[in-house]
Amino acid sequence: MTTMTCQLDEKQKSALRALHFWRKNLLVSTRHQDISECKKSRIAIVHLFKYCDHLKIPYKVQNKVIYAATQDVAFHDLTI
């Protein structure tokens, strides 16, 4: 389990959940060599990073969520 100490509202958690989803999706689509899904995932990730910045989510939290997705840690197992 990865622990993050940050108070987040529901919008912020939702954005992070989406970021986690799309990063995992990018890993799977890369493994399966699904080019169109990789492109969709990358575009979504870029937009979600911008949205997370807009919501004032600390970069450290965004990066931990991305890292957790690459390590196959489920979003619900993260303590935010």
Backbone as CSV, one residue per row, in Angstrom:
resi,resn,N_x,N_y,N_z,CA_x,CA_y,CA_z,C_x,C_y,C_z
1,MET,0.843,-1.182,0.000,0.000,0.000,0.000,0.887,1.244,0.000
2,THR,0.509,2.224,-0.777,1.229,3.488,-0.846,0.444,4.525,-0.060
3,THR,1.130,5.266,0.792,0.467,6.259,1.624,0.799,7.662,1.136
4,MET,-0.222,8.479,0.993,-0.053,9.887,0.650,-0.793,10.693,1.704
5,THR,-0.138,11.700,2.235,-0.795,12.520,3.237,-1.174,13.859,2.621
6,CYS,-2.401,13.921,2.168,-2.898,15.125,1.509,-4.421,15.080,1.586
7,GLN,-5.038,16.190,1.943,-6.493,16.266,1.981,-7.008,16.659,0.606
8,LEU,-7.810,15.803,0.010,-8.331,16.045,-1.330,-9.846,16.015,-1.318
9,ASP,-10.449,16.863,-2.155,-11.903,16.817,-2.273,-12.284,15.764,-3.330
10,GLU,-13.571,15.571,-3.520,-14.044,14.515,-4.423,-13.639,14.755,-5.877
11,LYS,-13.639,16.012,-6.322,-13.206,16.328,-7.697,-11.754,15.933,-7.906
12,GLN,-10.931,16.249,-6.923,-9.505,15.920,-7.016,-9.291,14.410,-7.021
13,LYS,-10.005,13.714,-6.143,-9.884,12.248,-6.109,-10.346,11.626,-7.413
14,SER,-11.403,12.167,-7.972,-11.914,11.662,-9.240,-10.892,11.854,-10.355
15,ALA,-10.259,13.009,-10.392,-9.231,13.286,-11.403,-8.053,12.326,-11.240
16,LEU,-7.645,12.077,-10.004,-6.543,11.153,-9.756,-6.920,9.718,-10.116
17,ARG,-8.157,9.360,-9.834,-8.650,8.013,-10.198,-8.601,7.831,-11.713
18,ALA,-9.008,8.864,-12.446,-8.965,8.815,-13.905,-7.522,8.748,-14.404
19,LEU,-6.636,9.513,-13.793,-5.227,9.492,-14.163,-4.652,8.089,-13.970
20,HIS,-4.977,7.481,-12.861,-4.532,6.112,-12.563,-5.065,5.142,-13.622
21,PHE,-6.351,5.260,-13.929,-6.967,4.381,-14.928,-6.255,4.483,-16.271
22,TRP,-6.056,5.708,-16.763,-5.471,5.889,-18.091,-4.013,5.468,-18.138
23,ARG,-3.295,5.611,-17.021,-1.894,5.144,-17.005,-1.852,3.630,-17.086
24,LYS,-2.723,2.959,-16.347,-2.788,1.494,-16.427,-3.229,1.063,-17.820
25,ASN,-4.170,1.801,-18.384,-4.646,1.493,-19.724,-3.512,1.618,-20.748
26,LEU,-2.666,2.618,-20.561,-1.520,2.791,-21.455,-0.578,1.593,-21.353
27,LEU,-0.355,1.101,-20.152,0.511,-0.068,-19.976,-0.052,-1.293,-20.697
28,VAL,-1.335,-1.527,-20.520,-1.973,-2.694,-21.138,-1.993,-2.561,-22.657
29,SER,-2.369,-1.386,-23.144,-2.445,-1.200,-24.598,-1.060,-1.277,-25.237
30,THR,-0.032,-0.841,-24.526,1.336,-0.965,-25.034,1.724,-2.436,-25.115
31,ARG,1.389,-3.182,-24.079,1.686,-4.622,-24.059,1.018,-5.345,-25.223
32,HIS,-0.193,-4.926,-25.557,-0.958,-5.562,-26.636,-0.745,-4.880,-27.990
33,GLN,0.135,-3.906,-28.004,0.482,-3.169,-29.221,-0.751,-2.586,-29.922
34,ASP,-1.650,-2.049,-29.105,-2.862,-1.403,-29.612,-2.565,0.089,-29.774
35,ILE,-2.131,0.451,-30.970,-1.660,1.810,-31.237,-2.738,2.866,-30.962
36,SER,-3.951,2.637,-31.430,-5.000,3.647,-31.247,-5.333,3.834,-29.763
37,GLU,-5.342,2.755,-29.001,-5.623,2.865,-27.563,-4.468,3.557,-26.838
38,CYS,-3.255,3.320,-27.283,-2.090,4.015,-26.711,-2.223,5.516,-26.921
39,LYS,-2.610,5.906,-28.132,-2.775,7.332,-28.436,-3.858,7.954,-27.572
40,LYS,-4.997,7.253,-27.440,-6.084,7.768,-26.588,-5.610,7.935,-25.147
41,SER,-4.881,6.941,-24.667,-4.383,6.980,-23.287,-3.436,8.147,-23.078
42,ARG,-2.510,8.340,-24.004,-1.548,9.445,-23.871,-2.243,10.799,-23.869
43,ILE,-3.197,10.962,-24.765,-3.942,12.225,-24.829,-4.703,12.460,-23.522
44,ALA,-5.353,11.411,-23.029,-6.100,11.532,-21.771,-5.172,11.894,-20.615
45,ILE,-4.006,11.281,-20.568,-3.049,11.550,-19.487,-2.592,13.009,-19.527
46,VAL,-2.285,13.506,-20.699,-1.865,14.908,-20.838,-2.962,15.836,-20.317
47,HIS,-4.194,15.593,-20.748,-5.310,16.441,-20.312,-5.552,16.318,-18.810
48,LEU,-5.412,15.119,-18.290,-5.630,14.924,-16.856,-4.547,15.603,-16.020
49,PHE,-3.308,15.592,-16.487,-2.265,16.326,-15.765,-2.605,17.811,-15.714
50,LYS,-3.060,18.352,-16.823,-3.454,19.779,-16.852,-4.620,20.033,-15.903
51,TYR,-5.596,19.105,-15.905,-6.751,19.246,-15.025,-6.335,19.143,-13.557
52,CYS,-5.436,18.214,-13.255,-4.937,18.078,-11.879,-4.221,19.353,-11.441
53,ASP,-3.459,19.941,-12.350,-2.802,21.219,-12.038,-3.850,22.295,-11.760
54,HIS,-4.881,22.336,-12.601,-5.971,23.301,-12.422,-6.651,23.120,-11.056
55,LEU,-6.776,21.867,-10.625,-7.404,21.566,-9.332,-6.439,21.733,-8.154
56,LYS,-5.212,22.152,-8.461,-4.194,22.406,-7.433,-3.791,21.131,-6.675
57,ILE,-3.755,20.014,-7.387,-3.280,18.763,-6.789,-1.755,18.801,-6.850
58,PRO,-1.083,18.608,-5.722,0.388,18.668,-5.721,1.005,17.666,-6.711
59,TYR,2.084,18.101,-7.361,2.769,17.235,-8.327,3.186,15.914,-7.691
60,LYS,3.614,15.987,-6.451,4.069,14.784,-5.748,2.944,13.745,-5.677
61,VAL,1.736,14.188,-5.449,0.581,13.281,-5.371,0.282,12.707,-6.761
62,GLN,0.303,13.568,-7.782,0.073,13.093,-9.147,1.097,12.021,-9.526
63,ASN,2.356,12.282,-9.211,3.415,11.336,-9.551,3.281,10.020,-8.795
64,LYS,2.852,10.089,-7.536,2.653,8.847,-6.777,1.533,8.007,-7.366
65,VAL,0.488,8.659,-7.849,-0.620,7.935,-8.476,-0.147,7.262,-9.763
66,ILE,0.619,7.992,-10.569,1.173,7.426,-11.802,2.080,6.239,-11.476
67,TYR,2.941,6.414,-10.491,3.852,5.336,-10.099,3.075,4.113,-9.620
68,ALA,2.053,4.333,-8.801,1.245,3.220,-8.293,0.613,2.445,-9.449
69,ALA,0.155,3.161,-10.470,-0.448,2.501,-11.631,0.573,1.631,-12.349
70,THR,1.815,2.099,-12.434,2.850,1.311,-13.116,3.287,0.107,-12.289
71,GLN,3.042,0.154,-10.990,3.417,-0.943,-10.099,2.252,-1.889,-9.822
72,ASP,1.160,-1.702,-10.545,-0.041,-2.537,-10.424,-0.685,-2.438,-9.037
73,VAL,-0.605,-1.258,-8.441,-1.285,-0.993,-7.177,-2.640,-0.388,-7.518
74,ALA,-3.702,-0.985,-7.038,-5.054,-0.495,-7.323,-5.259,0.871,-6.670
75,PHE,-6.040,1.712,-7.335,-6.289,3.054,-6.801,-6.914,2.990,-5.414
76,HIS,-7.850,2.066,-5.204,-8.516,1.990,-3.904,-7.566,1.531,-2.784
77,ASP,-6.377,1.023,-3.146,-5.391,0.639,-2.141,-4.497,1.807,-1.735
78,LEU,-4.605,2.929,-2.442,-3.825,4.104,-2.082,-4.505,4.842,-0.940
79,THR,-3.716,5.333,-0.011,-4.226,6.176,1.065,-3.876,7.608,0.703
80,ILE,-4.919,8.376,0.409,-4.680,9.757,-0.018,-5.131,10.701,1.071
